[in-house]
Amino acid sequence: MTGLIGTVEMTLLVLLVAILAGPIIGAKFRVPGLLALIFLGMLFGPFALGWMGRTGLVFDLGSIGILYLMFLAGLGFNLNAFNDNRTSALGFGLLSFIVPFGLSLLAGLAYFEAGILAAALLGSMWASNTLVAYPDVRAAGLEQTRAVRDAMSGGVVADVLALLVLAVATTYAVVETVDPDGATIGAAPSLPLWVSIPLLVLFALWVLPRIGEWFFVRVGFSRMQRLLFALAAMAATATLAEVGGIAGIIGAFLAGIGLNRLVPKNSELMDRIDFVGSSIFIPAFLVSIGLRIDPAAMIDPRTLLMALVFIGLVVVGKGVAVLVAAVFFGYSTVERGLIGSLSIGQAASTLAVGQIGLELGLFEQRVVNASIVTIVVAALLTSFGTQFFIRKMPVALPTAEAIGERVLVDVRSASSDARAFVDFAGRIARGDDGVEIPFVVTRREDKAAARQCIAEAEEAATAAGYDCEGVLRLSQSFADGTLELADETDATMVIVDWDGPRPGATYFFGTELDHVGAGAQVPVIALQLTSSWKRVVVVPGTGGIAWHAEDARLTLEVARRLAARGDTQLLVVANDEAKVREHLDKTDYEFRAASRAGDVLLTEIGPTDLVVAPAYLLPEMPLHRRLQLSSRMADQNLALVAGAGRLTLAPQGLPNAMDRMLGQHH
């Protein structure tokens, strides 16, 4: 046994056993898995059993893990949620950073007698936030409440500011430090900070997304290639940060933000990126933290006293921030308690800052040891506090999910242009950082042809830079199969292939699409595409009654997403621009005033236009008007949009299911 301890094989075996056992032990004792991993690292490390002889190997994997940790944080950052709540999120985030940072800075200078750089790093440690108890609020169905959204967005703001302080502090620190294994921790910056920070931001948030989009569309057609590109982008941005004297984790986090739109959170590519990091590298980072901890030092009175001070800084700092924010944003008592409980959680950012401070010689090992104790206590406080206030929160009303989270798109028709269909669905999905799911419902005897349709759709999506996984459903009924698939995949929108408004028996008496529209629990779009489009023409309708107004807003949102990339013009045809402007805020569009939108459609629509309209408009027109417009639009790119249960293409009226639903509304 002794002869094996110094080998790579033995070190790798012990590391993998620790990574495997950590989460299991954590779940058994109801503590976060990251604490169990740190404990096992301490147990197997040189201060205890000493079974990891090649600690340098673990430290190297841990260095990659901390980059990966921040990269995943950037990829998972919900830009849309942040934009929707930016006022309260920014306000609470600033307070959540400033108050604990100020208290920690003063404590570092006065109580611990640290230097200004060490005190600043200490402030950034306890000003950051990790939502350790987020799984609890998600399980309770409260993730869409204002309190949780502000806690999440505010935590991100606090983390970004903490990392910025880390970047400034490490730039002016003595970074030519050597670790116990003789490896150089950092090097003197090649660029001044006022040059390196703008250069890093420009590369990560402007250059990298454009390179990534080009690579996904022109070169990287397989998920393996895209995975390697993402990792290379993380390493490149981290390297650029190091060249400028900024911590590499800042670059990794910004790289994640830059690639955020290209890697949807529910996509297969995101799953693979997360799997690679979460299975080895991130756990290795946590184990490497434990390797540096001496168990005897954890019960040292001075360490425990320091941990007590740290706990006070976290609880008081975050608590005061919540109380001040409540004055400005009107949080209720329960909301204050829930936000405060979520905000005191500490983990990833705290460990990252503490470890870097130790490597740079700004912290003693005692600081890291005390921070581990603080993280354990904070995890217990945030867990029990969150559970208490979850029970006090009023029952949240159901909210409409983002329409682009999971978009089912029908690609069953061999005559349809697969590229156009997946591009249509992809634009809607990208608005919510979601994914599109090409699907075909077919009979068993047509299974081979259906698989070919799905393969063509997947190939077209990959060529367009999207990531998707097709689904085949065997069913005798297209409507039943589609509705079942929508339920199974938790779809947020269904797009069905449509032959257009062509007069005939099915036009007057309905098709299976009407049954899909009546039974769907999510919005549905009936889509006819006959050619590529360069302009989106949206006719939102008058919105005279409540559900008409809802479908009008949904139609405008769909049109906005289709034109969001900037390569498509947007024309709005309506009689009131004021209502349109409310829903197309900060969107470039041309407005055409028209009391009867059909006149514009009859005279000015060209073959490269895509007409987007609420589904209720056509069936409610007078017969002669409906036939005239249907004949004109028979070969036109056309998308009819309807809310859940409201799509009807037959002119005789809504299906019976829809009639019943309207009866409940009125």
C-alpha positions in Angstrom: 0.0 0.0 0.0 2.8 2.4 0.9 4.5 1.8 -2.4 1.3 2.7 -4.3 0.6 6.0 -2.6 3.0 8.1 -4.8 1.7 6.7 -8.1 -0.6 8.4 -10.5 -2.9 5.4 -10.6 -3.4 5.4 -6.8 -4.0 9.2 -6.7 -6.5 8.9 -9.5 -8.3 6.0 -7.8 -8.6 7.8 -4.5 -9.7 11.0 -6.3 -12.4 9.2 -8.2 -13.6 7.4 -5.1 -13.9 10.8 -3.3 -15.8 12.3 -6.2 -18.1 9.3 -6.3 -18.7 9.1 -2.5 -18.9 12.8 -1.7 -22.5 13.5 -3.0 -23.7 10.2 -1.5 -22.3 11.1 1.9 -23.7 14.6 1.6 -27.2 13.4 0.8 -27.0 10.9 3.7 -26.2 13.5 6.3 -28.3 16.3 4.6 -25.4 18.6 3.9 -24.3 20.1 0.5 -22.3 17.7 -1.5 -19.5 20.3 -1.9 -18.8 20.2 1.8 -18.6 16.4 1.7 -16.1 16.6 -1.1 -14.0 19.1 0.8 -14.1 16.8 3.9 -13.0 13.8 1.9 -10.1 15.8 0.4 -9.1 16.7 3.9 -9.4 13.1 5.0 -7.3 11.6 2.1 -4.9 14.6 2.0 -1.4 14.9 3.4 -2.5 16.1 6.8 -4.6 12.9 7.5 -4.4 9.6 5.7 -2.1 10.8 3.0 -3.4 8.5 0.3 -3.2 11.2 -2.5 0.6 11.2 -3.0 0.5 13.1 -6.3 -1.3 16.2 -4.9 0.0 18.2 -7.9 -2.2 16.2 -10.2 -5.3 17.0 -8.1 -4.3 20.7 -7.9 -4.0 20.9 -11.7 -7.4 19.3 -12.2 -8.7 21.6 -9.5 -7.4 24.7 -11.3 -9.3 23.6 -14.4 -12.3 22.9 -12.2 -12.5 26.5 -10.9 -12.4 27.8 -14.4 -15.1 25.4 -15.4 -17.2 26.4 -12.4 -17.2 30.1 -13.4 -17.7 29.2 -17.1 -20.8 27.3 -16.3 -22.1 30.2 -14.1 -21.8 32.4 -17.1 -23.5 29.9 -19.4 -26.4 29.5 -17.0 -26.9 33.2 -16.4 -30.5 34.0 -17.4 -30.1 37.3 -19.3 -33.9 37.5 -20.0 -34.8 37.2 -16.3 -32.2 39.8 -15.4 -33.6 42.2 -18.0 -37.1 41.7 -16.8 -36.2 42.6 -13.2 -33.2 44.8 -13.8 -34.3 47.7 -11.5 -34.9 45.7 -8.3 -32.2 43.1 -9.3 -29.5 45.8 -9.8 -30.7 47.7 -6.7 -30.7 44.7 -4.4 -27.5 43.4 -6.0 -25.6 46.6 -5.3 -26.8 46.7 -1.7 -26.1 43.0 -1.3 -22.5 43.7 -2.4 -21.8 47.1 -0.8 -23.0 46.5 2.7 -21.2 43.2 3.4 -18.1 44.4 1.4 -17.9 47.5 3.4 -18.2 45.7 6.7 -15.7 43.1 5.7 -13.3 45.7 4.5 -13.4 47.5 7.8 -13.1 44.3 9.7 -10.1 43.3 7.6 -8.3 46.6 8.2 -9.2 47.1 11.9 -9.8 43.7 13.5 -7.5 41.4 11.4 -5.0 44.2 10.7 -4.7 43.0 7.1 -3.4 45.1 4.2 -5.7 46.9 1.8 -5.5 44.2 -0.9 -6.1 41.3 1.6 -9.0 43.3 3.2 -10.5 43.9 -0.3 -10.3 40.2 -1.1 -11.9 39.5 2.3 -14.7 41.9 1.4 -15.3 40.2 -2.0 -15.5 36.8 -0.3 -18.4 37.7 1.9 -20.1 40.1 -0.5 -20.6 37.2 -3.0 -23.5 34.8 -2.8 -24.3 31.2 -3.9 -27.9 30.1 -3.9 -27.3 26.8 -2.0 -31.0 26.6 -1.1 -32.3 27.2 -4.6 -33.4 23.6 -5.1 -35.8 24.0 -2.2 -37.6 27.0 -3.6 -37.7 25.3 -7.0 -39.3 22.2 -5.5 -41.9 24.4 -3.8 -42.7 26.0 -7.2 -41.6 29.5 -6.1 -38.8 30.1 -8.6 -41.0 32.6 -10.6 -41.9 34.7 -7.5 -40.4 38.2 -7.2 -38.5 37.3 -4.1 -36.6 34.4 -5.7 -36.0 36.2 -9.0 -34.5 39.2 -7.2 -32.4 37.0 -5.0 -31.1 35.2 -8.0 -30.4 38.2 -10.1 -29.1 40.2 -7.2 -26.8 37.3 -6.3 -25.3 37.4 -9.8 -24.8 41.2 -9.6 -23.0 40.8 -6.2 -20.9 37.9 -7.6 -19.8 40.0 -10.7 -18.8 42.9 -8.5 -17.0 40.6 -6.1 -15.1 39.1 -9.1 -14.3 42.6 -10.3 -12.8 43.4 -6.9 -10.8 40.2 -7.2 -9.5 41.3 -10.6 -8.3 44.6 -9.3 -6.8 43.2 -6.2 -4.9 40.4 -7.9 -3.6 42.9 -10.5 -1.7 44.8 -7.9 -0.8 41.8 -5.7 2.5 40.0 -5.9 1.5 37.3 -8.3 4.9 35.7 -9.0 4.3 33.2 -6.2 5.3 29.5 -6.3 3.1 26.8 -4.9 4.4 23.8 -2.9 4.9 21.8 -6.1 7.0 24.5 -7.7 4.5 25.7 -10.3 4.1 29.4 -11.0 0.8 30.7 -9.8 0.8 33.8 -12.0 2.9 36.3 -13.8 3.3 40.0 -13.9 0.6 41.6 -16.1 1.7 42.5 -19.6 -1.0 45.2 -19.9 -2.2 47.9 -17.6 -5.6 47.4 -16.0 -7.3 50.2 -17.9 -6.4 48.5 -21.1 -6.8 44.8 -20.1 -10.3 45.1 -18.7 -11.9 46.8 -21.8 -10.0 44.4 -24.0 -11.2 41.4 -22.1 -14.8 42.5 -22.1 -14.7 43.4 -25.9 -13.3 39.9 -26.7 -15.6 37.9 -24.5 -18.9 39.8 -25.2 -18.5 40.9 -28.8 -15.7 39.0 -30.6 -16.3 35.6 -29.1 -20.1 35.3 -29.8 -19.4 36.2 -33.5 -16.6 33.7 -33.8 -18.8 31.1 -32.1 -21.8 31.7 -34.4 -19.5 31.5 -37.4 -18.0 28.2 -36.1 -21.3 26.6 -35.3 -22.7 27.5 -38.7 -19.7 26.9 -41.0 -17.4 24.4 -39.3 -18.5 22.8 -36.1 -21.5 20.5 -37.1 -21.0 17.8 -34.4 -21.6 18.3 -30.7 -18.1 17.0 -30.0 -16.6 19.8 -32.1 -18.9 22.4 -30.4 -18.0 21.1 -27.0 -14.3 21.4 -27.7 -14.8 24.9 -29.1 -16.6 26.0 -25.9 -13.7 24.7 -23.8 -11.2 26.3 -26.0 -13.1 29.6 -25.8 -13.1 29.3 -22.0 -9.3 28.7 -21.9 -8.6 31.5 -24.5 -10.6 34.1 -22.5 -9.0 33.0 -19.2 -5.6 33.2 -20.8 -6.3 36.7 -22.1 -7.4 37.7 -18.6 -4.1 36.4 -17.1 -2.1 38.3 -19.7 -3.8 41.5 -18.5 -3.2 40.7 -14.8 -6.8 39.6 -14.2 -7.8 36.4 -12.5 -8.5 33.7 -15.1 -11.9 32.9 -13.5 -13.0 36.4 -14.6 -12.3 35.5 -18.1 -14.0 32.1 -17.8 -17.1 33.7 -16.4 -17.2 36.3 -19.2 -16.6 33.6 -21.8 -19.8 31.8 -20.5 -21.7 35.1 -20.8 -20.4 35.5 -24.4 -21.5 32.0 -25.4 -24.8 32.2 -23.5 -27.0 32.6 -26.5 -25.3 29.9 -28.5 -25.6 27.2 -25.8 -29.3 26.9 -24.7 -29.7 25.8 -21.2 -31.9 22.8 -22.1 -29.9 21.7 -25.1 -27.9 18.5 -25.5 -24.7 20.6 -25.9 -25.3 22.2 -22.5 -25.8 18.8 -21.0 -22.5 17.6 -22.3 -20.6 20.7 -21.2 -22.1 20.4 -17.8 -21.4 16.7 -17.6 -17.7 17.1 -18.4 -17.2 19.8 -15.8 -19.5 18.4 -13.1 -18.3 14.8 -13.3 -14.5 15.4 -12.8 -13.1 18.9 -12.9 -15.4 20.8 -10.5 -15.4 18.0 -7.9 -11.6 17.9 -8.2 -11.4 21.6 -7.3 -13.4 21.0 -4.2 -11.3 18.0 -3.2 -8.2 20.1 -3.8 -9.5 22.6 -1.3 -9.6 19.9 1.3 -6.1 18.8 0.5 -4.8 22.1 1.9 -6.7 21.9 5.1 -5.1 20.6 8.3 -7.9 19.0 10.4 -6.2 20.0 13.6 -6.3 23.6 12.5 -10.1 23.5 12.1 -10.7 23.2 15.8 -8.1 25.8 16.7 -9.7 28.5 18.9 -8.4 31.3 16.7 -9.8 29.6 13.6 -13.2 29.2 15.3 -13.2 32.8 16.5 -12.3 34.0 13.0 -15.2 31.9 11.6 -17.6 33.5 14.1 -16.6 36.9 12.9 -17.1 35.8 9.3 -20.5 34.5 10.1 -21.4 37.8 11.7 -20.2 39.7 8.6 -22.4 37.5 6.3 -25.6 37.6 8.3 -25.4 41.2 9.3 -24.2 42.4 5.9 -26.8 40.5 3.9 -29.5 41.3 6.4 -29.0 45.0 6.4 -29.0 44.9 2.6 -32.4 43.2 2.5 -33.9 45.7 5.0 -32.7 48.7 3.0 -33.8 47.1 -0.3 -37.3 46.5 1.2 -37.7 50.3 1.8 -37.1 51.0 -1.9 -38.8 48.0 -3.5 -41.6 47.3 -1.0 -40.8 43.7 -0.1 -43.3 42.1 2.3 -42.1 40.5 5.6 -42.1 37.0 4.1 -40.3 38.2 1.0 -37.7 39.9 3.1 -37.2 36.7 5.1 -36.9 34.5 2.0 -34.5 36.8 0.2 -32.4 37.1 3.3 -32.3 33.4 3.8 -31.3 32.8 0.2 -28.7 35.5 0.2 -26.5 34.3 3.1 -25.6 31.1 1.3 -21.9 30.9 0.5 -20.0 28.4 -1.6 -18.4 28.6 -5.0 -17.3 32.2 -5.3 -16.2 32.3 -1.6 -14.0 29.2 -2.1 -12.6 30.6 -5.4 -11.6 34.0 -3.8 -10.2 32.4 -0.7 -8.1 29.9 -2.6 -6.7 32.6 -4.9 -5.9 34.8 -1.9 -4.0 31.9 -0.3 -2.0 31.2 -3.5 -1.1 34.9 -3.8 0.1 35.0 -0.2 -2.5 37.5 0.9 -4.3 35.0 3.2 -3.1 32.6 5.8 -4.3 29.0 5.7 -6.4 29.9 8.8 -8.5 32.2 6.7 -9.4 29.4 4.3 -10.1 27.1 7.2 -12.3 29.6 8.9 -14.1 30.2 5.6 -14.9 26.5 5.3 -16.5 26.6 8.8 -18.4 29.7 7.8 -19.7 28.0 4.6 -20.9 25.0 6.6 -22.8 27.2 9.1 -24.1 29.5 6.3 -25.4 26.4 4.5 -27.3 25.3 7.6 -28.8 28.8 8.1 -29.8 29.3 4.5 -31.4 25.8 4.4 -33.4 26.1 7.6 -34.3 29.7 7.0 -35.5 29.1 3.4 -37.6 26.1 4.5 -39.2 28.2 7.2 -40.2 31.1 4.9 -41.3 28.8 2.1 -44.1 27.6 4.3 -45.0 31.3 5.0 -45.1 32.3 1.3 -48.6 32.6 -0.2 -49.4 30.1 -2.9 -48.0 31.4 -6.2 -50.5 31.8 -9.0 -49.6 29.8 -12.1 -47.7 31.9 -14.6 -47.3 31.5 -18.4 -44.0 29.8 -19.2 -41.7 31.4 -21.7 -42.9 30.4 -25.1 -39.4 29.6 -26.4 -38.2 27.2 -23.6 -39.1 24.0 -25.6 -40.5 24.5 -29.1 -42.0 21.5 -30.8 -41.8 21.9 -34.6 -43.6 19.6 -37.0 -41.3 18.4 -39.9 -43.5 15.6 -41.2 -44.1 17.0 -44.7 -41.4 16.0 -47.2 -42.3 19.0 -49.3 -41.5 21.4 -46.5 -38.2 23.2 -46.4 -36.6 21.8 -43.3 -34.1 24.6 -43.0 -36.9 27.2 -43.1 -38.9 25.4 -40.5 -36.1 24.9 -38.0 -34.9 28.5 -38.5 -38.4 29.7 -37.7 -38.6 27.6 -34.5 -35.0 28.4 -33.6 -35.6 32.1 -33.6 -38.5 31.7 -31.2 -36.5 29.4 -29.0 -33.5 31.6 -28.9 -35.6 34.4 -27.3 -35.8 32.3 -24.1 -32.4 30.5 -24.4 -34.5 27.5 -25.2 -34.4 24.5 -27.6 -36.3 23.4 -30.6 -37.5 19.8 -30.9 -38.3 18.6 -34.5 -40.9 15.9 -34.4 -42.9 13.6 -36.7 -46.1 11.7 -35.8 -46.6 8.9 -38.3 -47.9 5.3 -38.7 -45.7 2.4 -38.3 -45.5 1.6 -42.0 -44.1 5.1 -42.7 -41.5 5.1 -40.0 -38.5 5.0 -42.3 -39.6 8.1 -44.2 -40.4 9.9 -40.9 -36.9 9.1 -39.6 -35.5 10.6 -42.8 -37.5 13.8 -42.2 -36.2 14.1 -38.7 -32.6 13.5 -39.8 -32.9 16.3 -42.5 -34.3 18.7 -39.9 -31.5 17.9 -37.4 -29.0 18.4 -40.2 -30.6 21.7 -41.2 -30.7 22.9 -37.5 -27.0 22.0 -37.0 -26.0 23.8 -40.2 -27.9 26.9 -38.9 -26.0 26.8 -35.6 -28.9 25.4 -33.5 -28.7 22.4 -31.2 -31.6 20.0 -31.3 -32.7 16.4 -30.9 -35.6 15.1 -33.0 -38.4 12.9 -31.7 -40.4 10.2 -33.6 -43.9 9.3 -32.4 -45.9 6.3 -33.8 -49.6 7.0 -33.7 -52.7 6.4 -35.9 -53.8 10.0 -35.1 -51.6 13.1 -35.8 -53.6 15.1 -33.3 -53.4 12.6 -30.5 -49.7 11.9 -31.1 -48.9 15.6 -31.1 -50.8 16.4 -28.0 -49.2 13.4 -26.1 -45.8 14.5 -27.3 -46.4 18.1 -26.1 -47.3 16.8 -22.7 -44.3 14.4 -22.4 -41.7 17.0 -23.5 -43.2 19.8 -21.4 -43.4 21.9 -24.6 -44.0 25.6 -24.3 -45.0 26.1 -28.0 -46.1 23.8 -30.8 -45.5 24.6 -34.5 -47.5 22.5 -36.9 -47.0 22.2 -40.7 -50.0 23.6 -42.6 -51.2 23.6 -46.2 -52.5 27.1 -46.0 -56.0 28.6 -46.3 -57.0 26.7 -49.5 -60.8 26.5 -50.1 -62.1 22.9 -49.9 -63.8 20.4 -47.7 -61.1 20.6 -45.0 -61.1 24.4 -45.2 -64.8 24.5 -44.3 -65.0 21.6 -41.9 -61.6 21.6 -40.2 -58.7 19.2 -40.1 -56.7 17.5 -37.4 -54.9 20.8 -36.8 -58.1 22.2 -35.3 -58.1 19.3 -32.8 -54.5 20.0 -32.0 -55.3 23.7 -31.5 -58.3 22.9 -29.3 -56.5 20.4 -27.1 -53.1 22.0 -26.7 -52.2 23.4 -23.3 -49.6 25.7 -24.9 -49.7 28.3 -27.7 -49.8 26.8 -31.2 -48.7 28.2 -34.6 -50.0 26.9 -37.9 -47.2 27.5 -40.3 -47.1 27.5 -44.1 -43.7 28.2 -45.7 -43.4 28.4 -49.5 -40.2 30.4 -49.9 -37.5 32.2 -47.9 -38.6 35.4 -46.3 -36.8 38.8 -45.9 -39.6 40.7 -44.2 -42.0 39.9 -41.4 -45.4 41.5 -41.8 -47.4 41.2 -38.6 -51.1 41.9 -38.3 -51.9 41.8 -34.6 -55.6 42.5 -34.9 -57.8 44.7 -32.9 -57.9 42.8 -29.6 -61.5 43.7 -28.9 -62.1 41.1 -26.2 -59.8 39.7 -23.5 -58.5 36.5 -25.3 -58.2 38.4 -28.6 -55.9 40.9 -26.8 -53.9 38.0 -25.4 -53.4 36.5 -28.9 -52.6 39.9 -30.3 -49.8 40.3 -27.8 -48.6 36.7 -28.5 -48.5 37.4 -32.2 -46.4 40.6 -31.7 -44.0 38.6 -29.5 -43.6 35.9 -32.2 -43.0 38.5 -34.9 -40.5 40.4 -32.7 -38.5 37.2 -32.2 -38.5 36.4 -35.9 -37.0 39.8 -36.7 -34.7 40.0 -33.7 -31.5 38.9 -35.4 -31.4 42.1 -37.5 -31.4 40.3 -40.9 -35.2 40.7 -41.3 -37.4 43.8 -41.6 -40.5 44.1 -39.5 -43.7 45.7 -40.8 -46.6 46.2 -38.4 -50.1 46.7 -40.0 -52.6 48.0 -37.4 -55.0 50.8 -36.7 -53.4 51.9 -33.4 -49.6 52.2 -33.0 -49.8 53.1 -29.3 -50.8 49.5 -28.4 -48.1 48.1 -30.7 -45.4 50.3 -29.2 -46.1 48.8 -25.7 -45.2 45.4 -26.9 -42.4 46.2 -29.3 -40.4 48.4 -27.0 -36.8 48.9 -28.2 -37.5 47.0 -31.5 -37.0 48.5 -34.9 -40.1 48.3 -37.0 -42.1 50.1 -39.7 -45.7 50.9 -39.0 -48.5 51.0 -41.5 -51.8 52.5 -40.3 -54.7 50.6 -41.8 -58.3 50.2 -40.5 -58.7 47.1 -42.7 -55.4 45.2 -42.6 -56.8 42.8 -45.4 -56.4 45.6 -47.9 -52.7 45.9 -47.3 -52.3 42.1 -47.5 -54.2 41.9 -50.8 -52.2 44.6 -52.5 -48.7 45.0 -51.0 -47.5 41.5 -49.9 -44.8 39.9 -51.9 -43.4 36.3 -52.2 -40.5 37.1 -49.8 -42.8 38.3 -47.0 -43.9 36.2 -44.0 -47.3 37.2 -42.7 -47.9 36.6 -39.0 -51.4 37.1 -37.6 -53.7 35.8 -34.8 -55.6 32.7 -35.9 -58.9 34.2 -35.0 -58.8 36.9 -37.7 -59.5 34.7 -40.8 -62.4 32.6 -39.5 -64.2 35.7 -38.2 -64.2 37.6 -41.5 -67.3 37.8 -43.7 -67.5 34.9 -46.2 -66.6 36.9 -49.4 -63.8 38.7 -47.7 -62.4 35.4 -46.3 -62.5 33.7 -49.7 -60.8 36.6 -51.4 -58.0 36.8 -48.8 -57.6 33.0 -48.6 -57.1 32.8 -52.4 -54.5 35.6 -52.2 -52.6 33.9 -49.3 -52.8 30.3 -50.6 -49.2 30.3 -51.6 -47.9 32.9 -49.2 -45.6 32.4 -46.2 -48.1 32.5 -43.4 -48.1 31.9 -39.7 -51.3 31.9 -37.7 -50.7 32.2 -33.9 -53.1 31.2 -31.1 -52.9 30.8 -27.4 -53.5 27.6 -25.6 -56.7 25.9 -26.8 -57.5 28.6 -29.3 -56.2 27.6 -32.7 -59.0 27.1 -35.2 -58.6 27.1 -39.0 -62.1 26.3 -40.0 -64.3 29.3 -40.7 -67.5 28.0 -39.1 -66.3 28.9 -35.6 -64.3 27.6 -32.8 -64.3 23.9 -32.0 -66.6 22.7 -29.3 -63.7 22.5 -26.8 -63.0 26.1 -27.5 -66.6 27.1 -27.2 -66.7 25.6 -23.7 -63.5 27.4 -22.7 -64.9 30.7 -23.9 -68.0 30.1 -22.0 -65.9 29.8 -18.8 -64.2 33.1 -19.6 -67.5 35.0 -20.1 
